[in-house]
């Protein structure tokens, strides 16, 4: 008499985790010199946990890299350095300030100045300098419309540019990582996750996050319906008086273009409930760089932005 193994139904998070681990292992197997982008933000923190599950107890088969604008939230930088030290992995820091000093890009000035768009040149230069042929990142399709067009293996040409019409089909979880010399791949293991999935995974795995993801009292000012952290990096207009508010940040990009939201959610469970109730995407509510035009993100991606 033969018996069959019982059918195991994975939970929603288990299925997402399994897919992401499979993608990471495919990158390690198919590409020669991949790198994992790590900023100290929640999505890249989840990527680190997935990489641990994919490759531990061995070392990661790739280094980590942060594109540092020099205008990051100090809490995120402190967390980044401490987490890397705990993991014992190699971190490559690609500096936008160095790109400015070398004349590769020109720093913007004025109240609307931001270094966020300057990251593209720094990223492409770092990929070339270190010979990286694939960059693993935490972008998700629910973030923004142009993200939804992107494959999990997103191919870039010799100039690092993205053409949404030249992407490869991905059927039955089969990924084609074959590239010619000079081409690159951007890989998004959590592409199918939502912001709520990320937070539920953070809760399940008991992952530590930088404190700015939770409600705290902070000096902010209001611009275009967004609350910016008052800092030396952001020049204010005369009428933009700072005030103290209880806020948290849904994303931790450059301080010059990242807004906070009014919140009293001080724990992971409270944040999960808050995210479950919202109807505005995190980038739509908190990222000024996506408001320059209807196609702001897609325009940046076409010239090499992650």
N, C-alpha and C positions, 0 to 999 in steps of 0.2 A: 504494500500500500504506500503510495506516494503522498507526501504532504507538501503544501505550498506555503511559502513564507507569508506571514500576515501582511496585509496592505497597511503601510504607514502613511498617514496623511500629515503633511507638514503644515505647521501654522503659517500664517501670512509672513511673519518676520523670519521664520526659519527658511522659507522659500526664497525670500529676498537675499538673506545671508548666503545661502547655498549658491545662488546665481553669482553673487559678487565674488565669492571665493573662487569659483570656477573661472571667472573672467581674469582675476589676478594671476592665477596659475597659468592661464593661456598666454598672458602677456609675458610672464617669465620664460615660458617655453618657446614662444615664437619670435620675440624681439631680442636683439643682441644687447642693447644698453638702455633699458628703461629707467625711469626715475619717478618717484611718487611725490607729488606736490603736497606740502604740509605747511599750513599757515597758523595753526593753533585754533582754527574755527571748528565748529561742531561737525561739519561734513568730513573734514580731513581727519578729525579725531576718530570718527566712525571708520574711515579707511584704515587707520592704524590698527584698530581692533581686528578688522577683517584680515589685514596682512598678518597679524599675529596668528590668527586661526588658520591661515593658509600656509604659513611657512615655519612657525615655531615648532620644535625648540631650536631650529637652526636660525641663522641670521637672515634678514631680508635679502633677496637676490637683487636688490637695487638700493641705491641711496635715496635720501629724501632731499627735497629742495623747496626753499621758500623764496618767492619773488617779493623782496622787502622794499616797500615804497619809502620807508623812513618816516611815514606818517601813520603808522599802525597804532592801534590801541595798546598801551603799555601792558595791560593785563594779558593780552593775547601773546605778546612777545615773551613775557615772563613765563607763561604756561608752555609756550613752544620750547624754550630752552630747557626747562625742567623736565618735560616729557621726553625729549630727545636723550637727555642724560640718563633717565631711568631705563630707556630702551637700549642704550648703548649702540645706537645706529649712527651712521654718518649723515650729517646735514650740510648741504650746499646752500649758501646764502647768496642769491643774485640781487645786487643792490641797484635800485633805480637812481640813487644819488651818484653812484659810480658811473652810470650811463650818462647822467647830466655832466659830471666832471670831465668825461671823455669827449663831450660834444656830440654824443650819439642821439640825444634828445634835448629839447629845450624846456626848462621848467616854466610852468605857467605862473602868473601872478594875478593878484586881485582877489576879491571875495569869492569868485566862482572857480578859482584855480584848484586843480586836482591833479595828482600824479597817477590816478588810476589808469588813464589811457596810455601813459608812458610805459606801463608794465609790459606791453607787447614787445617792444624793442628789447627790453631787458631779458624777457623770457626767450626770445628767439636767439639772442646773442649767447645766452647761457647754454641753450640746447646745442648750439654749434661748438662752443668752447669745450664742452665736456663730452661731445660726441653722442649725446642722448638721442635715441631714435624713437622713443615713446615716452609720453608724460601721462601719468595716471592722476586723475583729479576727481574732485567730489561734486562735479556739476550734476544737476538733476533736471529731468524734463519738465517738472512742474514749476520750475523757477521763472521761466520766461518763454515767450513764443518761439524764438529762434533756437532755444535749447531743445524744444520739442521736435525740431527737424533733424536733430543730430543722431547719428548711429552711436552704438556703444564704442566701437572702434571708428573713430573719426579721422579720416585721412587728410593730411595736409601736403601741399606740393613742395617743391624745392625752396620756395620762399616762405613756407610756413602758413600759406593762405588756405582758407577753407572754401570749397565750392559745394553747396548743398545738393547740386545736381550730379555730382561725381562721387557720391558715397556708394559703398558696396552693400548688397543685400546681406541680411543676417538672419538666415533661416535655421530653425531647430537648434538655436544656441551654438551655431558654428561661426567662428570668427576667422576671417582671412587677414593675417598679419603680414602678408608678403608685401614688401616695399622695395622700391629702387633706391639706389644710393642718393642721398640728399633729401628724400622724402621723410616725413615724420608721421606719427600717429598720436592722437590724443585719445585716452581711454577713460571711460566713465563707468566704473563698476556699480555705482549706485544710481545710475541713470533712471531706473524704474521706481525708485523710492520717492516718497513725498516728504515734505517737511515733518508731517506728523509721524511717518514711519521712522524718520531719523530720531525724533524725540522719544518715541516708544522704545526704540532700540537702545538709546542712551539709558533709559530707565531700566530696561531688562538687564543690560550688561553692567549697570552701575558705573558708568563712565564719568570721570571727572571732566568738568568743563570750566573755562575761564569764568570768573564771577560776573562779568558784564552780561552774560546770558540770563541772569536772574535780576529781579527788581532790586534797585538800590537808589539811594538819593544821589543826584548828580547835578552839577551846574550845566544847564543847557541853554540854547536859544532857538527860536522858531524861525524857519525859513521855508517858504513854499509848502506849508502844511506839515513839515517834518521837524523833528527835534534833533538838533546837532549838539554833540558834546562841545562845550566851550574848551578850546585848546589853543596853544600857540601856533598850530598848523592851519587854523581856519581864520581868515580875516573877516571880520563882521562889518556889515553896513552900520552907519551911525544909529539907526533906529532899532537895531537888533540887540536889545538889552538882555544879558543872561539872567536866568532865574533858576531856582532849585526845584527839581521835580523828581518824582519816583518813576524811573524808567528802566527798561531792559532793552537789549539789542538782539534782534532776530538773526542778524548776520554781522560778522566782524571784518568788514573790508576797510579800505582806507578811511581815516577819520574825516577827510574832507568831503566825502560823498556818501557817508553812511549815517542814517538817522536812527534814533531810538523810538520806542513806542511807550506811551504811558502804561504802566503796569504795576500790579501789586503781587505778581506771581513770583514768589521767592523760592519755590521748590520745583523739582522736576515734575511732580504730579500736577502742580498748579499750572505750570507752563503747558503741559500736555492738554489740560482742559482748555486753556486759553487758545492754543493753536487749533484744537478741534472745533472751536466755535467761530474762528475768524473766517472771513470770505475774501480776504485780500492776501495776495502772495507776499512773501517776505521781501522780494526785490521790488515789487510794486509799491510796497508801503515804506521801504527804508533805503532804497538805493537811488540817489539822485543821478548817477551816471547813466541810468536807463531812461531818463526823462528828456534827454537832449533831442530825441526824435522818436518817431514811431518804430524805427528800425535801428535804434542806437546799438543794441547788443549785436545784432546781425552785422552791422557795418564794422564793428570792432573785430568780430570773429573772422570776417572775410580778409582782414589784413594781418591775422595771426594771433588775435586775442584768444585766451583759453576758452 
